[in-house]
Amino acid sequence: MIEIDVKADVRAATRWLDNVQRKQIPFALSYAINETAKEVQGGLAKEMSVFDRPKPATVKGTFIKRSTKANLEAVIGLKTRAQGTPTSEYLNAQINPGRREDKRSEILLQRAGILPAGYQTRPGSGARLDAYGNMSRGQIVQILSYFQTFGGISESGRFKGKTTKSRAINRTGAATGKYFIVPDGYAGLATGVWKRQGRKIEPILIFIKPAIYRKRYDFYGVANKIVRTSFVRQFDKALQYALSTAR
């Protein structure tokens, strides 16, 4: 789970204060923690500019678990549940360098026997893309439904023996219909899911070995910098307000 905590030790803050001041400390600390957490959330949203056309759901993909006077800790993290793929799933590789986790669509494709184990996907030239360059969820569902409806990959265009692109066009005609699978090792055809329209075929999903990502999204660096520069300012403001209104 990708999270950062903003918390405070009330004992250190109250050591030299009188009784009236001491009573206001938990409120001031909680307020400062929550305001700092909001600043962190805003900073993380701005940091999304490192990506090309991030979706609004990605920019707003963080959550805050707020502090209370009884629990002087706020948590800022990436959402794990949302419509579509959770931000925590596809941003992890951009925060912690290495192999990205499988997308939900890839897991479903693996379970359906379409995507081989150890592979991931990228859109092919014939894929339908949204405004942010991502493959249409509707087309993924369409592919899954197609192979389930037509009884699995073995009856939907899996090739046997060596073939070429021209032979593939001829062999995927009347019997295979709309989508077919090209396994690894066929001349002129990328491994993945292809679509046939008339005598034209085009790649929809390309099967690839997982890439190794470098860190692009400085989640922890941005968050820690804001905590260091903002918390004291927010606490001073909150404490002054609390003392001015104390009865």
N, C-alpha and C positions, 0 to 999 in steps of 0.2 A: 504494500500500500504506500502511495506517495503522499506524504503529509509533512507538515512542519508545525511545531508547537510554539505558541507565544504564552509564556507564563511568568509569574513573579513570586518571590518569597516575601510574604507579608511580615515575617519576623524582623528582617533586616530593615524594612521600611518604617517600622513603628518603634524602634528601640529608643529614639531620643524625643518622641513626641508626647505632648500632654494628653489627658483623657479625651478631651473634645476632638483634638486632631486625630487621635488613634481610632476613634469611632468612624471617621470618614475615610480611612485608608482603604478598607475593602472595596467601597464604592468606587473610589478614585482609581484603584488598580484595575478593577474589572472594566471600568469604562475605557481606561487607557489601552488595555489589552484588546478590547473589541475594536476600538478605533484604529489601532495599529494593524489588526488583522484585516480590516477593510482596506487600508492602504496597501498591504501586501497583495490582496486580491486584485486591486487596481494595477499594481506594478506587474503582476504576472500576466494580466490581460494585455498590457502594452508590450510585454516581451514576446507575445505571439507574432509580432511583426517580423520575426526571423523566418516565418513560414510564408509560402506563397498562397495568397487568398485563403486564409484559414476561415472555416465556417463560423458563423455566429455562435453555434453551440460549442465550438472548440474554444473560442475566445472567452465564453462564459462558462467554461467547463470546470471551474473550481467551486468548492463549497466552504462555508465557515461553520464550525461548531462553536457557538459563542460561550464566552466566559460568564460566570455568575459570581456574586460575592462569596458564595460558599465554595466555588471551584474556580480558582484564579488561573484558568488555562483556556486558551482558544486553540482550535485546530483548523488549519487551512490545508485542503487536499484536493486532489483531482476526483471528479465525480466517477463513481463506479457503476451507477445505474442511470440510464437515460435512454431516450428513443434512439435507436441505432446503436453504433458501437460506442461504449463508454470512453471518455477521454483518457482515463487511466490506462486503458488497454493499448491505444495506439500512440500515446505520448511517452510511454515508459522508455522506449528505445531512444527517444530524443533527449531524455533526461539522464538515463543510465546507459552509457554506451554498450553496444552489443547487439545481439539478435533481437528483433522485435517479437512480441508475442503474436500468436496467430489471431487473426480477426475472427469475429463470430461467423462471418460468411465462409472463411476457410475451414473452420471447425465443422460447419454443416456440410461443406463439400467433401471433407474427409470422411465424415460419418456416412455419407451417401455413396462412398466408394468412387467418387469422381476425382478428387485430388489425392495423389499418392502421399504416403507418410513422408515427412521430412521436407515437403515442398510448401511454398506459399504462392501467392498469385499477384499478378499485376494486370491492368486492363490491356487488351489487345486493340489493334487499330479499328476493329469493328464494334467496340464496346460503346454503350451509351453512357456518357459522362454527365455529371451535374455541373452547376456553375463553378464549383470549386475543384474540378478536375478529378473527382472521385467517381467510381463506377456506380451506376444506378442500382439502388437496392432492388428495384422492381425487376431488373434483368437477372440479378442473382436468383431471386425467387423463381423467375421464369425458367432458368436453367435447371434448378432443383426439381421443379414441378415436371418439366419435360422428361427428365430421365426417370423419375418415379412413375410417371404415367405410361412411359413406353417400356417399362419392365427392366430398367437397368442399363448399364453401359454396354454390356455384351450384345444387346439387340439394338444399340443406337449408334453404331458406326465404329466400333473398335476394329482396327486393322489387324490382319494376320499376315505375317510374312513381310518382306520388303516392298516398299511402294515409293512412288514419286508423287509430286504435287499434281501432275496431270492425271495419274491413275486415281488419286484420291478424289478428284472432282467427279470422275466417272463412277467410282465405287460407292459414293455417298449419295446417290440419287434417290430413286423412288423408295428404296427400302428403309432409308435412315431418316428422312424428313428434315427437321430444322437444325438440330444441334448434333455434333458428333465429337468424339474424343480422339485426339492424336497422341499416342504414347511417345516416349522418348525414342529418338534414333531414326526419324524419317526424313529423308532428303527433301529440303525445300519447305518443310512445315515445322513450325514451332510447336513444342509440346504444350497441349492445353485443350481448351474447349473452342471449337470452331462452329461457325454457322454457315449454312448453305442457303442461297437464294438463287433459284434457277441453276445456271452453270457457274455461278460465282461463289467462292467460299472466302470467308474472312475470319481472322482470329478474334475471339471475344475475351477469353481469359488465357493468359500465358502462365504456365507453371514454371516457377523459378526456385532455385535454391535460396534459402534465406540470406539476405544481405547483412553485413555487420555495420551498424550505424555508429557514427561519432556523436558526441553530445552537441546539440544545437540549442536546446531550450534550457536555460540556466535557472531552473526552478529554485533550487536551494540557494544559489548565490544571490539572486534577486531578493528572495524572501528574507534572508539573513541580513542583507544590507539595509533593507527598509526597517526591520526590527531594531537594528542598532541605531539608526538615525532618527527614528520616529517615537519610540516608546517613551523616552524621558520627556520629550516635548508634550506628548499626549497626557502623561501622568501629571506634569506640572499644571497644565491647563485644567484637568479634572479636579485636582486637589484644591486649587484656588477657588474653583466654583463651589465645591463641596463645603469648604470652610466659610465662604461668604454667605451660604444659605443655611449653615448649621444653626440649630436652635438649642 
